[in-house]
Amino acid sequence: MRNTTVQWLRSGVVQRTAPLAVQIQNMAWKIAADLGGQSPYDSFWIYTTGGGIIAIQRGDLLIDLQAIDPLTTWPARYRVFGRPEQYFATYMRIPCEELIGN
């Protein structure tokens, strides 16, 4: 588990100018496979830690502004592969796969 900030993109367009504060946690491979993840061992839960209600959707891209992909030296990228769940106006739980080396 780690805290970071991400930039949110949909179809290559930034959806929010201010970065989102999030917490990234490992997802069990079995849960990722059940949710339809193509790469269960590179799947994570991303929890927003502020920002109120947001409209993240399946297929959106979250770019980590602090972590680097070691294969490309670009910022780490996460693709939303399942249905994000909003919990009141407090936080959102987002199932994502890390895009490694693409």
Secondary structure by P-SEA (a helix, b strand, c coil): cccbbbbbbccccccccbbbbbbbbbccaaaaaaacccccccbbbbbbcccccccccccbbbbbcccccccccccbbbbbccbbbbccccbbbbbbbbbccc
